[in-house]
Amino acid sequence: MDREIDPAVARARHSPLGRPAAARQGRTRRVLAAGLATAFILLLPAAVTGAWLRSTVLSTSGYVVAVTPVAANPVVRATVREAVTSQSDAALNSGAKALPSVPAAVAGPLTGGLAVLTGNSVSQFMASPAFRQLWATANTVAHSQLIALLNGNSTLVQPAGGQVVLNLAPLPKIPLLPAAALAGPRQVYRVLTAATALVLILAPLAFAGALAASPNRRRTLLQMALGGTLTLVLADFAADRLQSILITRAAPPYQALTGVLVHALTNGFFWLTAWLMAGGCALAGVIVLAGFPRRGLARRS
């Protein structure tokens, strides 16, 4: 592979007095380029993760886009149906017990029939577009209020008197949890927001700096393409292991639902890394193939 030589360095090499300075300059540029290229390779997975977090996890619109399609998933519908019907059964049973004049022989079948009717009605509703719209609306409100709470801008959930309260004026405020319990999550949110913004700035700067400092830009670009692809493969493997751990740690009745939601949220991350890995391999192939003709000419000369 040919070596691209800076014109200033080439002119200095023709002068006997300038050869030591040119050698030092070339060595400094190689060390600087290698350091910046290494920084880019290590920062790339963090930058990709940061971009995914900011566009999906920390963004209400991105989050809703990711989770809205799962409203049609059979696991989600079964979980929602079971939750609604179990609450309906409990309400019907308590209502039947509150009517002592109704014989048990009548109350039992009546309660069972109403439960079946409720279950069928819930199934029909979940198969309708209205359920998909309700699912999207509920997730939009929940996520936006969570982000507002972490930002300290929520109008519904506010700290008051050492407690985090649900403010549904004109109704009385409902205490939810101690205000001190919010300090940790808010600190994590601030650090996460700042860190993701920082790596999204540093990674492109390291990439551009490595190319600018390198005496052989083609080789440096090849190294960053291959190294970045390798670190993205490792990031993919780590993300897959992490989501498996999250799913297995969920409560057994909700593991299937947790799996659906986690996969829906991480799908964007895996697609992004897949495209970048394909781009890195393609770029490396182009660089290698582009060097063959010049290498052949150099050998013939």
C-alpha positions as CSV (number, residue, x, y, z in Angstrom):
1,M,0.0,0.0,0.0
2,D,1.4,3.4,-1.0
3,R,2.3,5.9,1.7
4,E,0.9,9.4,1.5
5,I,3.6,11.8,2.5
6,D,2.9,15.4,3.6
7,P,4.5,17.9,1.2
8,A,6.2,19.8,4.0
9,V,7.8,16.7,5.4
10,A,8.9,15.7,1.9
11,R,10.6,19.1,1.3
12,A,12.3,18.9,4.7
13,R,13.7,15.4,3.9
14,H,15.7,16.8,1.0
15,S,17.6,19.1,3.4
16,P,20.3,17.3,5.5
17,L,19.5,19.7,8.4
18,G,15.8,19.0,8.2
19,R,15.9,15.2,8.2
20,P,16.0,14.8,12.0
21,A,13.1,17.4,12.4
22,A,11.1,15.7,9.7
23,A,11.6,12.3,11.3
24,R,10.4,13.7,14.7
25,Q,7.4,15.3,13.0
26,G,6.5,12.1,11.2
27,R,6.8,10.1,14.4
28,T,4.7,12.6,16.4
29,R,2.0,12.5,13.7
30,R,2.0,8.7,13.7
31,V,1.6,8.5,17.5
32,L,-1.1,11.2,17.5
33,A,-3.0,9.5,14.7
34,A,-2.7,6.1,16.4
35,G,-4.0,7.5,19.7
36,L,-6.9,9.3,18.1
37,A,-7.8,6.3,16.0
38,T,-7.8,4.1,19.1
39,A,-10.0,6.7,20.9
40,F,-12.5,6.6,18.0
41,I,-12.6,2.8,17.9
42,L,-13.3,2.7,21.7
43,L,-15.8,5.6,21.5
44,L,-17.8,4.2,18.6
45,P,-19.9,1.7,20.6
46,A,-20.5,4.3,23.2
47,A,-21.6,6.9,20.6
48,V,-24.0,4.3,19.0
49,T,-25.4,3.5,22.3
50,G,-25.8,7.2,23.1
51,A,-27.6,7.8,19.9
52,W,-30.0,4.9,20.5
53,L,-30.6,6.0,24.1
54,R,-31.4,9.6,23.1
55,S,-33.6,8.7,20.1
56,T,-35.5,5.8,21.8
57,V,-35.2,5.6,25.6
58,L,-35.0,9.3,26.4
59,S,-37.3,10.5,23.6
60,T,-41.0,10.2,24.1
61,S,-41.7,10.2,20.3
62,G,-39.0,7.5,19.7
63,Y,-40.2,5.4,22.6
64,V,-43.8,5.5,21.4
65,V,-42.8,4.6,17.8
66,A,-40.9,1.6,19.2
67,V,-43.6,0.2,21.5
68,T,-46.7,1.0,19.5
69,P,-46.5,-2.0,17.2
70,V,-46.4,-4.4,20.1
71,A,-50.0,-3.6,20.8
72,A,-50.8,-6.3,18.2
73,N,-48.5,-8.9,19.8
74,P,-50.5,-11.9,21.2
75,V,-48.4,-11.8,24.4
76,V,-49.3,-8.2,25.1
77,R,-52.9,-8.8,24.4
78,A,-53.0,-11.9,26.6
79,T,-51.4,-10.1,29.5
80,V,-53.7,-7.1,29.2
81,R,-56.8,-9.4,28.9
82,E,-55.7,-11.4,31.9
83,A,-55.2,-8.2,34.0
84,V,-58.5,-6.7,33.1
85,T,-60.5,-9.9,33.5
86,S,-58.9,-10.8,36.9
87,Q,-59.8,-7.3,38.2
88,S,-63.3,-7.8,36.8
89,D,-63.6,-11.2,38.4
90,A,-62.5,-9.7,41.8
91,A,-65.1,-6.9,41.4
92,L,-67.9,-9.3,40.5
93,N,-67.1,-11.7,43.3
94,S,-67.1,-8.9,45.9
95,G,-70.4,-7.6,44.4
96,A,-72.0,-11.1,44.7
97,K,-70.9,-11.4,48.3
98,A,-72.4,-8.0,49.0
99,L,-75.9,-9.3,48.0
100,P,-76.9,-11.8,50.6
101,S,-80.4,-12.2,49.1
102,V,-79.0,-13.8,46.0
103,P,-78.6,-17.6,46.4
104,A,-75.1,-19.0,45.9
105,A,-76.5,-21.4,43.2
106,V,-77.5,-18.4,41.2
107,A,-74.6,-16.0,42.1
108,G,-71.9,-18.5,41.0
109,P,-73.1,-19.0,37.4
110,L,-74.1,-15.4,37.1
111,T,-70.7,-14.2,38.1
112,G,-69.0,-16.7,35.8
113,G,-71.2,-15.7,32.9
114,L,-70.5,-12.0,33.4
115,A,-66.7,-12.8,33.6
116,V,-66.9,-14.7,30.3
117,L,-68.8,-11.8,28.8
118,T,-66.2,-9.3,30.1
119,G,-63.4,-11.4,28.7
120,N,-65.0,-11.6,25.3
121,S,-65.6,-7.9,25.3
122,V,-62.0,-7.2,26.2
123,S,-60.7,-9.5,23.4
124,Q,-62.9,-7.7,20.9
125,F,-61.7,-4.3,22.1
126,M,-58.0,-5.3,21.9
127,A,-58.5,-6.5,18.3
128,S,-59.8,-3.1,17.3
129,P,-57.9,0.0,16.2
130,A,-59.1,1.8,19.3
131,F,-56.9,-0.4,21.5
132,R,-53.8,0.4,19.5
133,Q,-54.7,4.1,19.8
134,L,-55.3,3.7,23.6
135,W,-51.9,1.9,23.9
136,A,-50.0,4.6,22.1
137,T,-51.7,7.4,24.1
138,A,-51.1,5.7,27.4
139,N,-47.4,5.1,26.6
140,T,-47.1,8.7,25.4
141,V,-48.5,10.1,28.6
142,A,-46.6,7.7,30.9
143,H,-43.2,8.3,29.2
144,S,-43.6,12.1,28.9
145,Q,-44.5,12.3,32.6
146,L,-41.6,10.1,33.6
147,I,-39.1,12.3,31.6
148,A,-40.7,15.4,33.0
149,L,-40.4,14.0,36.5
150,L,-36.7,13.3,36.0
151,N,-36.3,16.8,34.6
152,G,-38.2,18.3,37.5
153,N,-40.8,19.8,35.1
154,S,-43.8,17.5,35.7
155,T,-47.1,19.2,36.4
156,L,-48.8,16.0,37.6
157,V,-46.1,14.5,39.8
158,Q,-44.4,17.0,42.1
159,P,-42.4,17.0,45.3
160,A,-44.2,18.6,48.2
161,G,-43.5,18.4,52.0
162,G,-40.8,15.8,51.6
163,Q,-43.1,13.6,49.5
164,V,-43.6,13.1,45.7
165,V,-47.3,13.6,45.2
166,L,-49.7,13.1,42.4
167,N,-51.4,16.4,41.8
168,L,-54.9,15.9,40.3
169,A,-56.4,19.3,41.2
170,P,-59.0,20.0,42.4
171,L,-58.8,16.5,44.0
172,P,-56.5,16.1,47.1
173,K,-52.9,15.4,46.4
174,I,-51.9,11.7,46.6
175,P,-48.5,10.9,48.2
176,L,-46.5,8.4,46.0
177,L,-43.0,8.1,47.5
178,P,-40.5,10.0,49.6
179,A,-38.9,12.9,47.7
180,A,-35.4,11.6,48.6
181,A,-36.1,8.5,46.5
182,L,-36.0,10.7,43.4
183,A,-32.5,12.0,43.9
184,G,-30.8,8.9,42.6
185,P,-32.8,8.5,39.4
186,R,-32.5,12.2,38.6
187,Q,-28.8,12.1,39.0
188,V,-28.6,9.1,36.8
189,Y,-30.7,10.8,34.2
190,R,-28.5,14.0,34.2
191,V,-25.3,11.9,33.9
192,L,-26.8,9.8,31.2
193,T,-27.9,12.8,29.2
194,A,-24.6,14.6,29.5
195,A,-22.5,11.5,28.8
196,T,-24.4,10.6,25.7
197,A,-24.1,14.1,24.3
198,L,-20.3,14.1,25.1
199,V,-19.5,10.8,23.3
200,L,-21.6,11.9,20.3
201,I,-19.3,14.9,20.0
202,L,-16.0,13.2,20.8
203,A,-16.3,10.3,18.5
204,P,-16.5,12.3,15.2
205,L,-13.7,14.6,16.5
206,A,-11.5,11.6,17.1
207,F,-12.2,10.2,13.7
208,A,-11.5,13.5,11.9
209,G,-8.4,14.2,14.1
210,A,-6.9,10.8,13.3
211,L,-7.3,11.3,9.6
212,A,-5.9,14.9,9.8
213,A,-2.8,13.8,11.8
214,S,-2.0,10.6,10.0
215,P,0.9,10.5,7.5
216,N,-0.9,7.6,5.8
217,R,-4.6,8.3,5.8
218,R,-5.6,5.2,3.8
219,R,-4.0,2.9,6.4
220,T,-5.5,4.8,9.3
221,L,-9.0,4.8,7.7
222,L,-8.7,1.0,7.2
223,Q,-7.6,0.5,10.8
224,M,-10.6,2.5,12.1
225,A,-13.0,0.7,9.8
226,L,-11.9,-2.7,11.0
227,G,-11.4,-1.8,14.6
228,G,-14.8,0.0,14.8
229,T,-16.5,-3.0,13.3
230,L,-14.9,-5.3,15.8
231,T,-16.0,-3.2,18.8
232,L,-19.5,-3.0,17.4
233,V,-19.6,-6.8,17.3
234,L,-18.6,-6.9,20.9
235,A,-21.2,-4.2,21.8
236,D,-23.9,-6.3,20.0
237,F,-22.9,-9.4,22.0
238,A,-22.9,-7.4,25.3
239,A,-26.3,-5.9,24.5
240,D,-27.8,-9.3,23.7
241,R,-26.5,-10.7,27.0
242,L,-27.9,-7.7,28.9
243,Q,-31.3,-8.0,27.5
244,S,-31.4,-11.7,28.3
245,I,-30.5,-10.9,31.9
246,L,-33.3,-8.2,32.1
247,I,-35.9,-10.7,30.8
248,T,-34.9,-13.5,33.1
249,R,-35.0,-11.2,36.2
250,A,-38.6,-10.2,35.5
251,A,-41.3,-11.8,37.5
252,P,-42.2,-15.1,35.9
253,P,-45.8,-14.1,35.0
254,Y,-44.4,-11.1,33.1
255,Q,-41.3,-12.5,31.5
256,A,-42.9,-13.0,28.1
257,L,-44.3,-9.4,28.2
258,T,-40.9,-8.1,29.3
259,G,-39.2,-9.9,26.5
260,V,-41.6,-8.4,23.9
261,L,-41.1,-4.8,25.2
262,V,-37.3,-5.2,25.6
263,H,-36.9,-6.5,22.1
264,A,-39.1,-3.7,20.7
265,L,-36.9,-1.1,22.4
266,T,-33.5,-2.6,21.5
267,N,-34.5,-3.4,17.9
268,G,-33.4,0.0,16.8
269,F,-30.0,-0.4,18.5
270,F,-29.3,-3.7,16.7
271,W,-30.4,-2.3,13.4
272,L,-28.1,0.7,13.8
273,T,-25.1,-1.4,14.7
274,A,-25.8,-3.8,11.8
275,W,-25.8,-1.0,9.3
276,L,-22.6,0.5,10.7
277,M,-20.9,-2.9,10.7
278,A,-21.9,-3.5,7.1
279,G,-20.6,0.0,6.2
280,G,-17.3,-0.6,8.0
281,C,-16.8,-3.9,6.2
282,A,-17.7,-2.3,2.9
283,L,-15.3,0.6,3.5
284,A,-12.5,-1.7,4.5
285,G,-13.0,-3.7,1.3
286,V,-13.0,-0.6,-0.9
287,I,-9.8,0.6,0.7
288,V,-8.0,-2.7,0.3
289,L,-9.2,-3.1,-3.3
290,A,-8.2,0.5,-4.2
291,G,-4.6,-0.2,-3.0
292,F,-4.1,-3.2,-5.3
293,P,-3.6,-1.3,-8.6
294,R,-1.1,1.1,-7.1
295,R,0.8,-1.7,-5.4
296,G,1.0,-3.6,-8.7
297,L,2.4,-0.5,-10.4
298,A,4.9,0.0,-7.7
299,R,6.2,-3.6,-8.1
300,R,6.4,-3.3,-11.9
301,S,8.4,0.0,-11.6
